[in-house]
Structures are given as C-alpha cells and as structure tokens.
Amino acid sequence: MKKIILCLFIIQLFSIGYQQPNTSAKNLDSIGVTVPSYAKWGRIAMQKTKERYPEAQIIDYLHIGREDGASYSTEKFKLWLKGKDKEFGVLINIRFDPKTDEIKQLSFKEVSR
C-alpha cells in the first residue's frame, strides 16, 4: 500500500511540476549555445536519408560545407550508415533558394569511405 501511495505521489509531483523545456534557437542563445546555420539543413539531410535507406542506421554525421551561388546555395553533408550487411557513406547535397529556403534539388551519392 505504501508503494502505491508513493508511486501516485511521484506521478502527481511530475504532472504538476514538469514543463517541456523550450529549446528554441533564441533560448539556446541566451544560455550561450550557438545553433549552427546549417542545423536546419542537417535535419533535412538526415530525414531524407532515413526515407531513402529505411533499413540502415545513421551512425555518423559531417557537415562538409556550404557553397553560395548567384541564385542558389548548396549545403553539403556526409552521413555514415550501417546496414544489415555493410557500412557505407552517403554524400547529400541540398540545393535551395537562400531567399525562400525552398529546396530546388536533393542529391545522394553512396561512397565507400
């Protein structure tokens, strides 16, 4: 009986006092954490890679860099995946309009290293 009361008390305590942390860029900046400009594109690269390789697990991530053109920009990433039978890299280029952030082209290239 004491265990049940204790469990109910703990559940009530968490339900009253728990607030979801706000991890917006503004709040992270206020505590001295800088969110890289490519973070949004990195999330998209990971999401699209998961869609393309649903059986593989992403085990490493690298932002290669950004190229700015006259009318578009390209963010470049390399993800390392572990599949059932092998590990391999995938180079992802996300070409987008820097004014609207509209994705114009997304390319994948598998690499062995």
VEXTI-238887 format. One line per 5 residues: their letters; for each residue x, y, z of N, C-alpha, C. Coordinates in nm, 3 decimals. Layout:
N
a) X,Y,Z,X,Y,Z,X,Y,Z | ...
***
This chain:
113
mkkii) 0.082,-0.120,0.000,0.000,0.000,0.000,0.087,0.127,0.000 | 0.197,0.123,0.078,0.286,0.239,0.083,0.349,0.265,-0.053 | 0.382,0.157,-0.126,0.442,0.172,-0.259,0.345,0.237,-0.356 | 0.218,0.200,-0.348,0.116,0.258,-0.437,0.101,0.406,-0.408 | 0.095,0.441,-0.280,0.080,0.582,-0.243,0.203,0.661,-0.289
lclfi) 0.321,0.605,-0.269,0.443,0.671,-0.312,0.445,0.691,-0.463 | 0.406,0.588,-0.538,0.401,0.600,-0.685,0.302,0.707,-0.729 | 0.185,0.709,-0.666,0.085,0.811,-0.701,0.137,0.951,-0.669 | 0.206,0.964,-0.556,0.262,1.093,-0.519,0.366,1.139,-0.622 | 0.452,1.049,-0.663,0.556,1.082,-0.761,0.493,1.120,-0.894
iqlfs) 0.394,1.046,-0.939,0.325,1.078,-1.065,0.261,1.215,-1.056 | 0.194,1.245,-0.942,0.131,1.375,-0.925,0.235,1.486,-0.923 | 0.346,1.462,-0.856,0.453,1.561,-0.850,0.506,1.596,-0.988 | 0.531,1.492,-1.070,0.580,1.516,-1.205,0.476,1.583,-1.293 | 0.351,1.546,-1.277,0.247,1.604,-1.363,0.224,1.751,-1.331
igyqq) 0.245,1.790,-1.208,0.226,1.930,-1.168,0.348,2.013,-1.203 | 0.468,1.961,-1.173,0.588,2.041,-1.185,0.665,2.029,-1.314 | 0.626,1.939,-1.402,0.704,1.918,-1.523,0.662,2.014,-1.632 | 0.758,2.080,-1.690,0.735,2.162,-1.808,0.831,2.116,-1.915 | 0.782,2.108,-2.038,0.868,2.072,-2.151,0.970,2.182,-2.169
pntsa) 1.099,2.147,-2.175,1.200,2.251,-2.196,1.184,2.317,-2.333 | 1.203,2.446,-2.337,1.194,2.520,-2.462,1.334,2.531,-2.519 | 1.359,2.462,-2.630,1.494,2.460,-2.687,1.498,2.537,-2.819 | 1.428,2.647,-2.825,1.433,2.728,-2.946,1.571,2.791,-2.957 | 1.604,2.834,-3.077,1.735,2.896,-3.100,1.754,3.018,-3.010
knlds) 1.647,3.093,-2.988,1.655,3.212,-2.904,1.693,3.174,-2.761 | 1.629,3.070,-2.707,1.661,3.029,-2.571,1.798,2.966,-2.560 | 1.839,2.889,-2.660,1.973,2.832,-2.658,2.078,2.941,-2.661 | 2.053,3.046,-2.739,2.147,3.157,-2.748,2.159,3.228,-2.613 | 2.048,3.237,-2.539,2.051,3.306,-2.410,2.135,3.233,-2.307
igvtv) 2.160,3.102,-2.326,2.245,3.029,-2.232,2.384,3.002,-2.291 | 2.414,3.065,-2.403,2.548,3.057,-2.460,2.570,2.943,-2.558 | 2.463,2.881,-2.606,2.475,2.773,-2.704,2.442,2.832,-2.841 | 2.533,2.816,-2.935,2.512,2.868,-3.070,2.463,2.756,-3.160 | 2.352,2.779,-3.227,2.297,2.682,-3.322,2.359,2.713,-3.458
psyak) 2.427,2.615,-3.519,2.489,2.643,-3.648,2.386,2.674,-3.756 | 2.425,2.756,-3.852,2.333,2.798,-3.958,2.286,2.680,-4.043 | 2.363,2.573,-4.048,2.328,2.457,-4.130,2.243,2.354,-4.056 | 2.208,2.378,-3.930,2.136,2.279,-3.849,2.005,2.236,-3.916 | 1.929,2.332,-3.968,1.802,2.301,-4.035,1.826,2.205,-4.152
wgria) 1.930,2.233,-4.231,1.958,2.151,-4.349,2.012,2.014,-4.308 | 2.083,2.009,-4.198,2.131,1.881,-4.147,2.017,1.790,-4.105 | 1.914,1.848,-4.041,1.796,1.769,-4.003,1.726,1.716,-4.128 | 1.717,1.800,-4.231,1.653,1.757,-4.356,1.736,1.647,-4.422 | 1.868,1.661,-4.422,1.955,1.559,-4.481,1.935,1.425,-4.410
mqktk) 1.927,1.428,-4.278,1.907,1.304,-4.202,1.769,1.245,-4.228 | 1.668,1.329,-4.233,1.531,1.281,-4.257,1.520,1.216,-4.395 | 1.573,1.282,-4.496,1.564,1.228,-4.633,1.648,1.102,-4.648 | 1.761,1.094,-4.576,1.843,0.974,-4.581,1.770,0.856,-4.516 | 1.702,0.882,-4.406,1.624,0.777,-4.340,1.512,0.727,-4.432
erype) 1.453,0.819,-4.506,1.347,0.780,-4.601,1.405,0.695,-4.714 | 1.522,0.731,-4.762,1.584,0.661,-4.875,1.644,0.526,-4.833 | 1.695,0.518,-4.710,1.758,0.396,-4.659,1.691,0.357,-4.526 | 1.567,0.312,-4.532,1.493,0.287,-4.407,1.550,0.173,-4.322 | 1.621,0.081,-4.382,1.677,-0.032,-4.308,1.811,0.001,-4.242
aqiid) 1.872,0.111,-4.280,2.005,0.147,-4.228,1.993,0.243,-4.110 | 2.096,0.240,-4.027,2.103,0.329,-3.912,2.212,0.433,-3.939 | 2.181,0.560,-3.915,2.280,0.666,-3.929,2.370,0.662,-3.806 | 2.500,0.643,-3.829,2.592,0.633,-3.715,2.692,0.748,-3.707 | 2.699,0.830,-3.812,2.788,0.946,-3.807,2.736,1.053,-3.903
ylhig) 2.776,1.176,-3.875,2.724,1.293,-3.947,2.836,1.394,-3.961 | 2.849,1.450,-4.081,2.950,1.553,-4.104,2.893,1.661,-4.195 | 2.906,1.786,-4.154,2.872,1.898,-4.242,2.998,1.932,-4.319 | 2.994,1.914,-4.449,3.112,1.938,-4.533,3.130,2.087,-4.558 | 3.019,2.156,-4.585,3.028,2.299,-4.608,2.912,2.351,-4.691
redga) 2.921,2.477,-4.721,2.817,2.545,-4.798,2.881,2.616,-4.916 | 2.814,2.607,-5.030,2.854,2.682,-5.149,2.742,2.778,-5.183 | 2.776,2.904,-5.198,2.678,3.006,-5.236,2.695,3.043,-5.381 | 2.587,3.034,-5.457,2.587,3.073,-5.597,2.510,3.203,-5.614 | 2.494,3.246,-5.737,2.424,3.371,-5.765,2.276,3.362,-5.728
syste) 2.211,3.250,-5.758,2.068,3.239,-5.732,2.031,3.122,-5.640 | 2.130,3.047,-5.595,2.101,2.935,-5.505,2.222,2.908,-5.416 | 2.199,2.831,-5.310,2.306,2.785,-5.222,2.296,2.634,-5.210 | 2.407,2.570,-5.175,2.409,2.426,-5.158,2.477,2.392,-5.026 | 2.406,2.318,-4.941,2.463,2.265,-4.818,2.504,2.121,-4.846
kfklw) 2.625,2.083,-4.802,2.679,1.950,-4.831,2.706,1.876,-4.701 | 2.663,1.749,-4.699,2.676,1.665,-4.581,2.727,1.528,-4.620 | 2.790,1.461,-4.525,2.826,1.321,-4.541,2.773,1.247,-4.420 | 2.689,1.148,-4.445,2.636,1.064,-4.338,2.696,0.925,-4.353 | 2.726,0.861,-4.241,2.776,0.725,-4.243,2.665,0.636,-4.190
lkgkd) 2.632,0.533,-4.270,2.521,0.444,-4.237,2.569,0.302,-4.213 | 2.496,0.233,-4.129,2.523,0.092,-4.104,2.399,0.015,-4.143 | 2.415,-0.066,-4.249,2.306,-0.150,-4.296,2.318,-0.290,-4.240 | 2.235,-0.380,-4.288,2.238,-0.518,-4.241,2.371,-0.584,-4.276 | 2.421,-0.559,-4.398,2.539,-0.629,-4.447,2.664,-0.542,-4.461
kefgv) 2.649,-0.411,-4.451,2.765,-0.325,-4.477,2.750,-0.189,-4.412 | 2.862,-0.119,-4.403,2.864,0.022,-4.365,2.904,0.101,-4.488 | 2.844,0.217,-4.505,2.875,0.298,-4.622,2.842,0.444,-4.594 | 2.903,0.530,-4.673,2.878,0.672,-4.663,2.781,0.718,-4.769 | 2.714,0.827,-4.739,2.623,0.890,-4.835,2.652,1.040,-4.834
linir) 2.687,1.092,-4.952,2.704,1.236,-4.968,2.569,1.293,-5.008 | 2.525,1.395,-4.936,2.396,1.459,-4.964,2.421,1.606,-4.994 | 2.371,1.651,-5.107,2.375,1.793,-5.143,2.233,1.845,-5.147 | 2.210,1.953,-5.075,2.078,2.017,-5.074,2.093,2.154,-5.138 | 2.040,2.168,-5.258,2.043,2.296,-5.329,1.911,2.368,-5.299
fdpkt) 1.919,2.495,-5.260,1.798,2.568,-5.220,1.812,2.716,-5.254 | 1.696,2.780,-5.257,1.690,2.925,-5.279,1.714,2.991,-5.142 | 1.821,3.066,-5.126,1.851,3.124,-4.994,1.751,3.231,-4.949 | 1.675,3.285,-5.042,1.576,3.387,-5.004,1.449,3.324,-4.947 | 1.411,3.208,-5.000,1.286,3.144,-4.958,1.308,3.012,-4.884
deikq) 1.429,2.960,-4.886,1.464,2.828,-4.830,1.391,2.713,-4.901 | 1.341,2.739,-5.020,1.276,2.633,-5.098,1.383,2.541,-5.157 | 1.366,2.411,-5.133,1.462,2.313,-5.185,1.440,2.299,-5.336 | 1.548,2.314,-5.411,1.543,2.302,-5.556,1.589,2.165,-5.603 | 1.686,2.107,-5.532,1.740,1.977,-5.573,1.802,1.909,-5.451
lsfke) 1.783,1.779,-5.444,1.841,1.698,-5.338,1.910,1.580,-5.405 | 2.040,1.562,-5.381,2.112,1.453,-5.446,2.182,1.366,-5.342 | 2.190,1.236,-5.374,2.256,1.137,-5.289,2.362,1.066,-5.372 | 2.475,1.037,-5.308,2.578,0.958,-5.373,2.642,0.868,-5.267 | 2.635,0.737,-5.290,2.696,0.642,-5.197,2.847,0.640,-5.220
vsr) 2.922,0.634,-5.110,3.067,0.627,-5.114,3.113,0.519,-5.015 | 3.231,0.465,-5.041,3.283,0.359,-4.954,3.367,0.416,-4.839 | 3.414,0.537,-4.853,3.492,0.600,-4.746,3.452,0.743,-4.725
***
